[in-house]
């Protein structure tokens, strides 16, 4: 099969994923998470229920953009194989994941509106973050040759994770006028200067 056929199919796949995500957010902002079914969402987007579950495990995941198709395997492999600075490389991995989400300003606003209408989505979001952090601790341990329960891996994840949270808030408050990556790198630079400075 030619490259153009593959890229065309991939383009359609991305468009379907994006359409499901956007409509799930719109419906949640209008009616709340319990105000519509997966079947209604699928009818609006003109796809089957089965197609929906090829992309998202649940309505919550669709609203939050946690796709079954998200693939940052290359970034994770690069992280494990890198011999650069651990915190910088971890930040690079998290930035790659953020960029893979491919959200424009309209989607950012719709996520904010959906979260305001259905605050219970915060629990799903926190659960995903916790799972990602557990997975990152394993990646760090593998990269460094540490035991999986090594406290250094946990602290690295906690440090970088602590820097991400205010960046997300600022990014949303500013309506994405400053790129998330720039906000995050700026905080990383300040944290690095504090960690590296003599007491």
C-alpha positions in Angstrom: 0.0 0.0 0.0 1.3 3.4 -1.0 2.4 6.1 1.5 -0.5 8.4 0.3 -3.1 5.7 1.1 -1.6 5.2 4.6 -1.4 8.9 5.2 -5.0 9.4 3.9 -6.3 6.6 6.2 -4.3 8.1 9.2 -5.8 11.5 8.4 -9.3 10.1 8.5 -8.5 8.3 11.7 -7.3 11.5 13.4 -10.4 13.4 12.1 -12.7 10.7 13.6 -10.9 10.8 16.9 -11.0 14.6 17.0 -14.7 14.7 16.1 -15.6 12.3 18.9 -13.5 14.2 21.4 -14.9 17.6 20.4 -18.6 16.4 20.4 -18.1 14.6 23.7 -16.9 17.9 25.2 -19.7 19.9 23.7 -22.3 17.6 25.0 -20.8 17.5 28.4 -20.6 21.3 28.5 -24.3 21.5 27.5 -25.8 18.6 29.5 -23.2 17.3 31.9 -21.5 13.9 31.6 -24.7 12.0 32.5 -26.8 14.0 30.0 -26.0 11.9 27.0 -25.1 8.4 26.0 -22.3 7.0 23.9 -24.9 6.0 21.3 -26.1 9.7 21.1 -22.5 10.8 20.7 -21.8 8.3 18.0 -25.0 9.2 16.1 -23.9 12.9 16.2 -20.5 12.0 14.7 -21.9 9.3 12.3 -19.8 6.4 13.6 -20.7 3.1 15.3 -20.5 2.4 19.0 -17.8 -0.1 18.1 -15.8 2.6 16.4 -16.1 4.8 19.5 -14.5 2.1 21.6 -11.6 1.7 19.2 -10.7 5.3 20.1 -11.9 5.8 23.7 -12.5 3.5 26.7 -15.3 5.7 28.0 -17.1 9.0 27.7 -14.9 10.5 30.4 -11.8 9.5 28.4 -13.2 11.1 25.3 -13.9 14.4 27.0 -10.5 14.5 28.6 -8.7 13.3 25.4 -7.3 10.1 26.7 -7.3 8.1 23.5 -6.7 4.4 23.1 -4.5 5.4 20.1 -2.1 7.7 21.9 1.3 6.4 21.0 4.4 7.9 22.6 6.3 4.7 22.4 9.1 6.4 20.4 9.4 9.2 23.0 9.5 6.6 25.8 12.1 4.5 24.1 14.2 7.6 23.5 13.9 8.5 27.2 14.9 5.1 28.5 17.9 5.0 26.1 19.1 8.6 26.8 22.0 9.3 29.0 21.3 13.0 29.3 20.1 14.8 32.5 17.3 12.8 34.0 15.0 15.7 34.9 15.5 17.4 31.5 14.8 14.1 29.7 11.7 13.5 31.7 10.5 17.0 30.9 11.1 16.3 27.2 9.0 13.1 27.5 6.1 14.9 29.1 6.3 17.6 26.5 6.1 15.0 23.7 3.0 13.5 25.4 1.4 16.9 25.6 2.1 17.7 22.0 0.6 14.3 21.0 -2.7 15.5 22.3 -3.1 18.0 19.5 -5.5 20.5 21.1 -6.4 23.9 19.7 -7.8 26.8 21.7 -11.4 25.9 21.0 -10.8 22.4 22.4 -9.0 23.9 25.4 -12.0 26.1 26.2 -14.4 23.2 25.7 -12.5 21.0 28.2 -12.7 23.8 30.7 -16.4 24.2 30.1 -16.9 20.4 30.4 -15.0 20.3 33.7 -17.1 23.2 35.1 -20.3 21.4 34.1 -19.1 17.9 35.3 -16.6 18.3 38.1 -16.6 14.5 38.6 -14.3 14.4 35.6 -11.5 15.6 37.8 -11.4 12.2 39.5 -10.9 10.5 36.1 -8.2 13.1 35.2 -6.4 12.5 38.5 -6.6 8.7 38.1 -5.0 9.0 34.7 -2.3 11.2 36.0 -1.6 8.8 38.9 -1.4 5.9 36.4 1.0 7.8 34.1 3.2 8.7 37.1 3.4 5.0 38.1 4.4 4.1 34.6 7.0 6.9 34.5 8.6 5.6 37.7 9.0 2.3 36.1 10.6 3.9 33.0 13.0 5.9 35.1 14.0 2.8 37.1 14.6 0.9 33.9 16.6 3.7 32.4 18.7 4.2 35.6 19.1 0.6 36.5 17.3 1.1 39.8 14.7 -1.1 41.5 11.1 -0.2 40.5 10.3 1.1 44.0 13.4 3.3 44.2 12.5 6.6 45.9 14.6 8.6 43.5 12.3 7.6 40.6 9.3 8.7 42.6 10.9 12.0 43.6 11.9 12.7 39.9 8.3 12.2 38.8 6.9 14.2 41.7 9.3 17.2 41.0 8.4 17.4 37.3 4.7 16.7 38.0 4.6 19.5 40.5 5.9 21.9 37.9 3.3 20.8 35.3 0.2 21.5 37.4 0.5 25.3 37.6 1.5 25.4 33.9 -1.7 23.8 33.0 -3.7 26.3 35.1 -1.8 29.2 33.6 -2.2 27.8 30.1 -6.0 27.6 30.5 -6.3 31.0 32.2 -4.3 32.7 29.4 -6.4 30.9 26.7 -3.3 29.3 25.3 -1.8 32.7 24.3 1.5 31.4 25.7 2.4 27.9 24.5 2.2 25.2 27.2 5.7 24.1 26.3 7.1 27.6 26.9 5.4 27.8 30.3 6.7 24.4 31.3 10.3 25.1 30.2 10.3 28.4 32.0 9.3 26.7 35.3 11.8 23.9 34.7 14.6 26.5 34.3 13.6 28.3 37.5 13.5 24.9 39.4 16.9 23.9 37.9 18.4 27.2 39.1 17.1 26.6 42.6 18.2 23.0 42.7 21.7 23.9 41.4 22.3 27.0 43.4 24.4 26.8 46.6 22.3 27.1 49.8 
